């Protein structure tokens, strides 16, 4: 298992361009929305300033969110165009329920390079959706918005924030998302507001829909089981935006789609900005900021969040866990709501995984994650030639490199591996396993499956299998507890 590394700057930024929103979701983490709604939005001048700061910090990926991004469309379009022109990969969050000029606006976004939108879709039930987002008719507006976005050619992922009221709706909501043309659905556990502390999660009746903004251990596993079945039945990719503790999952092979997420803030990847420019470590914790990006250096702000990145906020019970550098002790904001302490126990935590055994009252038997690959890939792998993806981006850190394979998918690379790949990408050179190093075959196969490298044989590329790996922010096999986690059989 590779030790936990601290980065010089974030790899991705989540920017809330406005706090104006046409909905008022019951699970929203912006606790002060009643007081500030619509009063804070960024300016075009501030966008220009942020672009320069992002370039200086060598950011890979930028997510534009809100509020509702489409309520400030001219600003959104300008920001996206500037980001693309300056080499950043991007995504945006939207409820897509603002109908005014929506089709025309989606086409304009597509024209400036927007290729992905994360859309909130609370339930396949109209009444539940309208209730959870606090807006009459929202369901119909969201559905028509998804249809227009997919017809424009923009990839759409549905994000279902799951809590007690909609926990049994996941399977059919995934079916709806698939029918609408969404490429993926996230079954995201609700995060308890950090100001709502002392919730007795262990004694909640998961069948009582009147209890909101919580999810029990049993209900959380039910959510993931529904997602897995939905993938099998409807062919839609699945994942989560907020991690589930790995000790809760137990069977990491069954729940492989949800293993690589972790906490992006604690992994050192993310920083979030409010419309005012105030910087947060986690977007779910707007009550805790680290200074204003328009007044302070971005890297300086990032380093002031060091306790998020160096493991200081891990729950002490997780110290002996073999998977602590992947799981990151689960969600720190939910832990704060549960215990009152940011390094407290995630309410979905069971106990540390030590030498293949869960030290706690497990809900699933433990099974380690092994990355198996199709024999059809391995049979001819040694004889194939490869090249480095043209969209892969590299960043040198202190003693290692970071690589953004695409979008926000970032992994760590040792110096010799990174420098080999950088040279071959720059000079447009092909290579094979002998040149890469036969001892590194497991890594090379992994990079092939994850699109960091591609075969010169187009038919061989079609054999790639992602079924056991997932596609979230990036899964680094070197963070697994043992080197035999990559199984070449």
C-alpha positions in Angstrom: 0.0 0.0 0.0 1.4 3.4 -1.0 1.7 6.0 1.7 -0.6 9.0 1.7 0.8 11.9 -0.3 0.1 15.6 0.1 -0.2 17.7 -3.1 1.1 21.2 -3.8 -2.3 22.4 -5.1 -5.7 20.9 -5.8 -6.3 19.1 -9.1 -9.9 20.2 -9.4 -12.0 23.2 -8.4 -15.8 23.3 -7.7 -17.0 26.9 -8.4 -20.4 28.1 -7.3 -21.0 30.9 -9.7 -24.2 32.0 -8.1 -26.4 31.3 -5.1 -29.5 32.0 -7.1 -31.7 28.9 -7.5 -35.2 28.1 -8.7 -35.5 25.3 -6.2 -35.1 24.9 -2.5 -34.1 21.3 -2.0 -34.8 19.8 1.5 -31.4 18.1 1.4 -29.5 21.2 0.3 -26.2 21.8 2.2 -26.3 25.6 1.7 -27.8 26.3 5.1 -28.0 30.1 4.7 -30.0 30.1 1.4 -33.0 31.7 3.0 -31.0 34.8 3.8 -28.7 35.1 0.8 -30.7 33.6 -2.1 -29.9 35.5 -5.3 -27.7 38.1 -3.6 -24.3 36.6 -4.6 -23.0 35.9 -8.1 -19.6 36.2 -9.6 -18.7 38.8 -12.2 -17.1 38.5 -15.6 -14.0 40.2 -14.3 -13.7 37.7 -11.5 -14.0 34.9 -13.9 -11.0 36.3 -15.8 -9.1 36.5 -12.5 -10.0 32.9 -11.6 -8.7 31.6 -14.9 -5.3 33.1 -14.3 -5.2 31.6 -10.7 -6.2 28.2 -12.0 -3.5 28.3 -14.6 -0.9 29.3 -12.0 -2.0 26.4 -9.8 -2.0 23.9 -12.7 -5.6 22.8 -12.1 -6.8 20.0 -14.3 -10.6 20.1 -14.0 -13.2 22.7 -13.1 -16.8 22.0 -12.1 -19.3 24.9 -12.4 -22.2 24.7 -9.9 -24.5 26.9 -7.9 -27.2 27.7 -6.9 -28.5 26.9 -10.3 -26.0 27.6 -13.0 -28.5 28.2 -15.8 -30.0 31.2 -13.9 -26.8 33.1 -14.8 -26.5 31.7 -18.3 -24.4 34.5 -19.8 -21.8 34.2 -17.0 -21.9 30.4 -17.3 -21.3 30.4 -21.0 -18.5 33.0 -20.7 -16.8 30.9 -17.9 -17.1 27.7 -19.9 -15.7 29.2 -23.0 -12.7 30.7 -21.2 -12.0 27.4 -19.4 -12.0 25.4 -22.6 -9.8 27.9 -24.4 -7.2 27.6 -21.6 -7.0 23.8 -21.6 -9.1 22.9 -18.6 -11.5 20.0 -18.7 -15.0 20.9 -17.4 -18.3 19.8 -16.2 -21.4 21.6 -14.8 -24.1 20.9 -12.3 -27.7 21.8 -13.0 -31.3 20.8 -12.2 -32.1 21.6 -15.9 -35.5 22.8 -14.8 -35.1 26.4 -16.0 -37.1 26.2 -19.2 -36.5 29.7 -20.6 -34.6 29.3 -23.9 -33.2 26.0 -22.6 -32.8 24.2 -25.8 -31.0 27.1 -27.4 -28.8 27.6 -24.4 -27.9 23.9 -24.3 -26.8 24.1 -27.9 -24.6 27.1 -27.1 -23.0 25.3 -24.2 -22.3 22.3 -26.5 -20.7 24.7 -29.0 -18.2 26.0 -26.5 -17.2 22.5 -25.4 -19.5 21.5 -22.6 -19.9 17.7 -22.8 -21.2 16.7 -19.4 -23.9 17.9 -17.0 -24.7 16.4 -13.6 -28.5 16.6 -13.1 -30.3 16.2 -9.8 -33.1 13.6 -10.1 -34.5 12.7 -6.7 -37.0 10.1 -7.7 -39.0 8.5 -10.5 -42.1 9.6 -8.6 -43.4 13.0 -9.5 -44.8 13.8 -6.1 -41.6 12.7 -4.3 -39.4 14.8 -6.6 -41.6 17.9 -6.3 -41.6 17.5 -2.5 -37.9 17.0 -2.1 -36.9 20.0 -4.3 -39.7 22.2 -2.9 -41.0 23.2 -6.3 -44.3 22.3 -7.9 -43.9 20.9 -11.4 -40.2 20.4 -11.0 -40.4 16.7 -12.0 -41.8 17.5 -15.4 -39.3 20.3 -16.0 -36.3 18.1 -15.0 -37.4 15.3 -17.3 -37.9 17.6 -20.3 -34.5 19.2 -19.5 -32.7 15.8 -19.5 -34.3 15.0 -22.8 -33.2 18.2 -24.4 -29.7 17.9 -23.1 -29.2 14.3 -24.4 -30.7 15.2 -27.7 -28.2 18.0 -28.0 -25.4 15.4 -27.6 -24.3 16.4 -24.1 -23.6 13.5 -21.7 -25.9 13.6 -18.7 -25.4 11.9 -15.4 -28.3 11.7 -12.9 -27.5 12.4 -9.3 -30.0 11.0 -6.8 -29.5 12.3 -3.3 -30.8 9.4 -1.3 -32.4 9.7 2.1 -35.1 8.0 4.1 -38.0 9.3 2.0 -36.7 8.0 -1.4 -34.4 5.2 -0.4 -36.6 2.5 -2.0 -37.0 4.5 -5.3 -33.4 3.9 -6.5 -33.9 1.0 -8.9 -36.8 2.5 -10.8 -35.2 6.0 -10.8 -32.1 4.4 -12.4 -34.5 2.8 -15.0 -36.0 6.2 -15.7 -32.5 7.7 -16.1 -31.5 5.0 -18.5 -34.7 5.4 -20.5 -34.0 9.2 -20.7 -30.5 8.5 -22.2 -28.4 9.3 -19.1 -25.0 7.6 -19.2 -24.8 7.2 -15.4 -26.7 7.5 -12.2 -25.1 8.3 -8.8 -26.8 7.0 -5.7 -25.5 9.6 -3.4 -26.0 9.3 0.4 -27.5 12.4 1.9 -25.0 14.4 4.0 -26.3 15.6 7.3 -26.0 19.3 7.7 -23.0 20.2 9.9 -25.3 22.4 12.1 -27.7 19.6 12.7 -25.7 17.6 15.2 -26.5 14.7 17.6 -28.7 12.7 15.2 -29.3 9.2 16.6 -28.6 7.3 13.3 -28.5 3.9 15.0 -32.1 4.0 16.2 -33.8 5.4 13.1 -36.7 3.5 11.6 -35.6 3.2 7.9 -39.2 2.5 7.0 -40.4 5.9 8.4 -40.5 8.2 5.4 -41.3 11.2 7.7 -37.7 11.0 8.9 -35.5 12.9 6.4 -31.9 13.7 5.6 -30.6 10.5 7.2 -29.7 7.0 5.9 -29.1 4.0 8.1 -26.5 1.3 7.4 -29.1 -1.2 6.3 -30.8 1.4 4.0 -27.4 2.4 2.5 -26.6 -1.1 1.5 -30.1 -1.4 0.0 -29.4 1.6 -2.1 -26.2 0.1 -3.5 -27.9 -3.2 -4.1 -30.6 -1.4 -6.2 -27.9 0.3 -8.2 -26.0 -2.9 -9.0 -29.3 -4.5 -10.1 -30.1 -1.5 -12.2 -26.7 -1.7 -14.0 -27.3 -5.4 -14.7 -30.9 -4.8 -15.9 -30.6 -1.5 -17.7 -27.0 -1.2 -18.7 -26.5 2.2 -17.0 -23.3 3.0 -15.2 -23.6 3.6 -11.5 -21.6 5.4 -8.8 -21.8 7.8 -5.9 -20.8 11.4 -5.4 -20.3 11.0 -1.6 -18.4 7.9 -0.4 -19.7 5.0 1.7 -17.3 3.6 4.3 -15.7 0.5 2.9 -16.2 -1.4 6.1 -19.9 -1.0 5.6 -19.7 -2.5 2.1 -17.7 -5.5 3.3 -17.8 -7.3 0.0 -15.5 -5.0 -2.0 -15.7 -7.2 -5.0 -19.5 -7.0 -5.2 -19.5 -3.3 -4.5 -16.4 -2.5 -6.7 -18.2 0.4 -8.4 -18.2 2.3 -5.1 -14.7 1.5 -3.8 -12.6 4.1 -5.6 -14.5 7.3 -4.6 -13.2 8.1 -1.2 -13.3 11.7 -0.1 -12.0 13.9 -2.9 -11.1 16.7 -0.4 -9.1 14.4 1.9 -7.4 12.8 -1.1 -6.1 16.2 -1.8 -7.9 16.7 -5.1 -10.6 19.3 -4.5 -11.2 22.8 -3.3 -14.6 24.6 -3.5 -15.4 28.2 -4.0 -18.5 30.1 -3.0 -19.9 32.9 -5.3 -18.2 35.4 -3.0 -14.8 33.8 -3.6 -14.7 32.3 -0.1 -12.9 29.0 -0.3 -14.1 25.8 1.3 -12.4 22.5 1.7 -15.7 20.7 1.2 -18.7 22.1 -0.5 -20.9 20.4 2.1 -19.3 22.5 4.8 -20.0 26.1 3.9 -19.8 27.2 7.5 -16.0 26.6 7.4 -14.0 28.8 5.0 -10.3 29.5 4.5 -10.1 33.0 3.1 -11.2 34.6 -0.2 -9.5 33.5 -3.4 -9.8 37.1 -4.8 -7.7 38.3 -1.9 -5.3 35.4 -1.2 -3.2 33.1 -3.3 -5.0 29.9 -4.2 -2.1 27.6 -3.3 -1.8 29.4 0.1 -5.5 28.7 0.8 -5.0 25.1 -0.2 -2.1 24.6 2.2 -4.1 26.1 5.0 -6.5 23.2 4.5 -3.6 20.8 5.2 -5.5 18.9 8.0 -7.9 17.8 5.3 -5.1 16.4 3.2 -2.6 14.8 5.6 -5.0 12.4 7.4 -5.5 14.6 10.5 -9.3 14.4 10.1 -9.4 10.6 9.8 -11.3 9.0 12.6 -8.8 7.5 15.1 -10.6 4.2 15.0 -9.6 4.0 11.3 -5.8 4.1 12.0 -5.2 0.4 11.7 -7.5 -0.1 8.7 -5.8 -1.5 5.6 -8.0 0.6 3.4 -7.7 4.0 5.2 -6.0 5.7 2.2 -8.9 4.8 -0.1 -11.8 5.2 2.2 -10.5 8.3 4.1 -12.7 7.5 7.0 -15.8 8.1 5.0 -17.6 11.5 5.0 -16.2 14.0 7.5 -19.3 16.3 7.3 -21.7 13.5 8.1 -19.3 12.5 10.9 -19.6 16.0 12.3 -23.4 15.9 12.2 -23.3 12.5 13.9 -20.6 13.2 16.6 -20.1 16.9 16.7 -16.4 16.4 15.7 -14.9 16.6 12.2 -12.7 13.6 13.0 -15.5 11.7 14.4 -17.1 8.4 13.4 -19.0 8.3 10.1 -22.5 7.1 11.0 -22.2 4.4 8.4 -18.9 3.1 9.7 -18.7 -0.4 11.1 -15.1 -0.8 12.1 -11.6 -1.0 10.6 -10.6 -3.7 8.2 -7.5 -5.4 9.5 -5.8 -8.4 7.8 -9.0 -9.2 5.9 -11.3 -9.0 8.9 -13.9 -6.3 9.8 -13.5 -5.3 13.4 -17.1 -4.5 14.2 -20.7 -5.7 13.7 -20.4 -6.3 10.0 -23.4 -6.3 7.7 -21.6 -8.0 4.9 -18.8 -10.6 4.9 -15.5 -9.1 3.8 -14.1 -9.8 0.4 -11.1 -7.9 -0.9 -11.1 -6.1 -4.2 -9.0 -7.7 -6.9 -8.9 -6.2 -10.4 -9.4 -9.1 -12.8 -9.2 -8.6 -16.5 -10.7 -10.4 -19.5 -8.5 -13.2 -20.8 -9.2 -11.8 -24.3 -7.2 -8.7 -23.3 -4.3 -10.6 -21.7 -3.9 -13.2 -24.4 -2.4 -10.8 -26.9 -1.3 -7.9 -24.7 2.4 -8.7 -24.8 2.3 -8.5 -28.6 0.5 -5.2 -29.0 1.8 -1.7 -29.5 0.4 1.3 -27.5 0.5 5.1 -27.4 -0.3 7.6 -24.7 -3.8 9.2 -24.8 -3.5 12.7 -26.4 -5.8 14.2 -23.7 -3.8 12.9 -20.7 -2.3 15.7 -18.7 0.6 15.5 -16.3 1.7 17.5 -13.3 5.0 17.2 -11.4 4.8 17.1 -7.6 7.5 16.7 -5.0 8.9 13.2 -5.7 6.1 11.9 -8.0 3.7 13.0 -10.7 -0.1 13.4 -11.0 -1.9 12.4 -14.2 -5.3 13.5 -15.2 -6.4 10.7 -17.6 -9.6 12.6 -18.5 -12.0 14.9 -16.8 -11.4 14.7 -13.0 -9.9 11.2 -13.2 -6.5 11.7 -11.5 -4.0 9.1 -10.4 -0.5 9.2 -9.0 2.5 8.1 -11.0 6.1 7.3 -10.0 8.7 9.5 -11.6 10.1 6.8 -14.0 6.7 5.8 -15.2 5.5 9.4 -15.7 8.6 10.5 -17.5 8.3 7.5 -19.9 4.7 8.3 -20.7 5.3 12.1 -21.0 8.2 11.5 -23.5 6.1 9.1 -25.6 3.1 11.4 -25.6 5.2 14.4 -26.6 7.1 12.7 -29.4 4.0 10.6 -30.5 5.9 7.4 -30.0 4.5 3.9 -29.7 5.7 1.4 -27.2 5.1 -2.2 -26.1 5.4 -4.2 -22.8 9.1 -4.9 -23.3 9.8 -1.2 -23.4 7.5 -0.4 -20.5 8.9 -3.2 -18.4 7.4 -6.6 -17.9 7.5 -6.2 -14.2 5.0 -3.4 -14.6 2.5 -5.4 -16.7 -0.3 -5.1 -14.1 0.0 -1.3 -14.2 0.2 -1.2 -18.0 -3.0 -3.3 -18.3 -4.7 -1.0 -15.8 -3.6 2.1 -17.7 -5.0 0.5 -20.9 -8.3 -0.3 -19.3 -8.6 3.2 -17.9 -7.8 4.9 -21.2 -4.4 6.4 -20.2 -2.9 4.3 -23.0 -4.6 3.0 -26.1 -3.6 0.3 -28.6 -2.7 1.0 -32.1 -5.0 -2.0 -32.9 -8.4 -0.4 -32.9 -10.2 -3.8 -32.6 -8.1 -4.6 -29.5 -9.3 -1.4 -27.9 -12.9 -2.7 -28.1 -12.0 -5.6 -25.8 -11.3 -3.4 -22.8 -13.4 -4.2 -19.8 -14.3 -1.7 -17.1 -16.7 -3.9 -15.2 -14.7 -4.3 -12.1 -13.0 -0.8 -11.8 -15.5 2.0 -12.1 -14.9 5.4 -13.5 -15.2 8.0 -10.7 -12.4 10.4 -9.8 -9.9 7.7 -10.4 -8.9 4.5 -8.6 -5.2 4.0 -7.9 -4.4 0.3 -7.6 -1.2 1.1 -5.7 -3.3 2.3 -2.8 -4.7 -1.1 -2.2 -3.4 -3.1 0.7 -1.4 -5.6 -1.3 0.5 -5.7 -4.6 -1.5 -8.8 -5.7 -4.7 -6.7 -6.0 -4.2 -6.7 -9.8 -4.8 -10.3 -10.9 -3.6 -11.2 -14.4 -5.8 -14.2 -15.0 
